[in-house]
Amino acid sequence: MKILVVGSGAREHAIAKALDRTADVYTYMGRKNPGLARLSVNYEVNDESDFGSIIKFAKDNEVELAFIGPEAPLEKGIVDELAKEGIPSVGPTKKAAQIETNKAFMRQLFDDYNIPGSIKHGTFYDLDEAFKYIDEFGGPVVIKPIGLTGGKGVKIVGDQLADNNEAKEYVKEIFDQKMGGFEGVVIEELLLGEEYTIQAFVDGEHILPMPAAQDHPHAFEGNKGPITGGMGSYSDKNHLLPFLTKKDYDESVSIMKQTIDAIKEEAEPYKGILYGQFMLCADGPKIIEYNARFGDPESMNVLSLLEYDLAQIARQIVDGELNTVVFSNKASVCKYVVPDKYPNTEANDTIVTIDEEKINDLDAEVYYAAVYSDENDDIKLTSSRAIAVLAVRDTISESEKACEEAINYINGEVYHRRDVATEALLNEKIEHMKEIRG
């Protein structure tokens, strides 16, 4: 089968690696990702929002279906446009993708369909009304632009914001800049607990969940610093997490299934990958937000454990015939190597060297993210996350140690969070949930 992967990051590299086991992979990238380029039968480097070029590339190469990696093309309706040309996609339509691209739509869906796991919230298109809501809230708030902001728009009182007065200043900034494409804002209660992710294959009606994972979104060790793209993630061999029970997992999947049913009623059937970001609270799972595609870095965790043909799953998704999926009972740890001083990096365009042979000898994997290769095939940094390194072993501890050993073979002006998935950090999370749940 010929499958087109759209996107140029580590998430797409992971998707392509999994598809490459049984399918011919073609990629359309915004920048030349060296890992994707090596995997591809053919590839094109061009604007990922140029749907005409994507369609031409797909037709010229006679691809049978597309696998959409990033959220931006989904928001603009790439699935709809490919469908007009007879090319089905693993990815939701523009209307169905609103579960990620429009946070007001997502919260209203939970209200209208009485989906469990919702939280106290308000959506506002009037600045004075937003200020009044914050003044009367009676506790710390979370401020979210309604539209897409590349995972960097959410700000939390007690973290990036000092207090609710500073939250109001940020709300005004969102309105003034029309951040995320909307002159509006979603204001939510601040949840106490532990965040985690469950991703699922969805064919419009059926949902097949994947192992749970936990991301580490703060830039610096000890969960300090700004919230950026994930700095690392892990999963456990029982497909749960050290603080997450089977009951918590099943409740989360039930929330996701009810969400899919509601999207079908409110918009269109949802086909593709659904990423649920949850907070485990004292009274159970609460939904923070959804993504309409694989997570980054969590995609690396789950796809490395997949013991089923991803190309066949992709066909089942577009045909509405999802059946079964199998994941190995192993633990995984992924850590991101980023430019030095990230996210305020000055290491742009500097060369990074990766000894992939040594890393592979350690039975670890490399996924290329926001890097590019020049005319000399040197790999150069951009200002974003550069290289993900993943190891799969019998335990989280063994995976973490193997991941650290592999990162020794990446050199340049780079940094990574050494504490991701360490025993000390995991114990903190376990104790934190014990306190939360009494």
HELIX and SHEET records of a PDB file:
HELIX    1   1 ALA A   10  LEU A   19  1                                  10    
HELIX    2   2 PRO A   34  LEU A   39  1                                   6    
HELIX    3   3 PHE A   51  ASP A   60  1                                  10    
HELIX    4   4 GLU A   71  GLU A   75  1                                   5    
HELIX    5   5 ILE A   78  LYS A   84  1                                   7    
HELIX    6   6 GLN A   98  THR A  101  1                                   4    
HELIX    7   7 LYS A  103  ASP A  112  1                                  10    
HELIX    8   8 LEU A  127  PHE A  137  1                                  11    
HELIX    9   9 ASN A  164  GLN A  177  1                                  14    
HELIX   10  10 MET A  179  GLY A  181  5                                   3    
HELIX   11  11 LYS A  246  GLU A  266  1                                  21    
HELIX   12  12 GLU A  298  LEU A  303  1                                   6    
HELIX   13  13 LEU A  310  ASP A  319  1                                  10    
HELIX   14  14 GLU A  356  ASP A  361  1                                   6    
HELIX   15  15 ILE A  396  ILE A  407  1                                  12    
HELIX   16  16 GLU A  423  ILE A  436  1                                  14    
SHEET    1   A 5 ASN A  42  VAL A  45  0                                        
SHEET    2   A 5 ASP A  24  MET A  29  1                                        
SHEET    3   A 5 LYS A   2  VAL A   6  1                                        
SHEET    4   A 5 LEU A  65  ILE A  68  1                                        
SHEET    5   A 5 SER A  89  VAL A  90  1                                        
SHEET    1   B 4 HIS A 121  PHE A 124  0                                        
SHEET    2   B 4 VAL A 185  GLU A 189 -1                                        
SHEET    3   B 4 VAL A 141  PRO A 145 -1                                        
SHEET    4   B 4 LYS A 155  ILE A 156 -1                                        
SHEET    1   C 4 ILE A 207  PRO A 209  0                                        
SHEET    2   C 4 GLU A 194  ASP A 203 -1                                        
SHEET    3   C 4 LYS A 271  CYS A 281 -1                                        
SHEET    4   C 4 GLY A 284  ASN A 291 -1                                        
SHEET    1   D 5 GLN A 214  ASP A 215  0                                        
SHEET    2   D 5 GLY A 232  SER A 235 -1                                        
SHEET    3   D 5 ALA A 331  PRO A 339 -1                                        
SHEET    4   D 5 ILE A 387  ARG A 393 -1                                        
SHEET    5   D 5 ALA A 364  TYR A 368 -1                                        
SHEET    1   E 4 GLN A 214  ASP A 215  0                                        
SHEET    2   E 4 GLY A 232  SER A 235 -1                                        
SHEET    3   E 4 ALA A 331  PRO A 339 -1                                        
SHEET    4   E 4 VAL A 414  TYR A 415 -1                                        
SHEET    1   F 2 HIS A 218  PHE A 220  0                                        
SHEET    2   F 2 LYS A 224  ILE A 227 -1                                        
SHEET    1   G 2 THR A 353  ILE A 354  0                                        
SHEET    2   G 2 ILE A 410  ASN A 411 -1                                        
SHEET    1   H 2 VAL A 371  SER A 373  0                                        
SHEET    2   H 2 ILE A 379  LEU A 381 -1                                        
END                                                                             
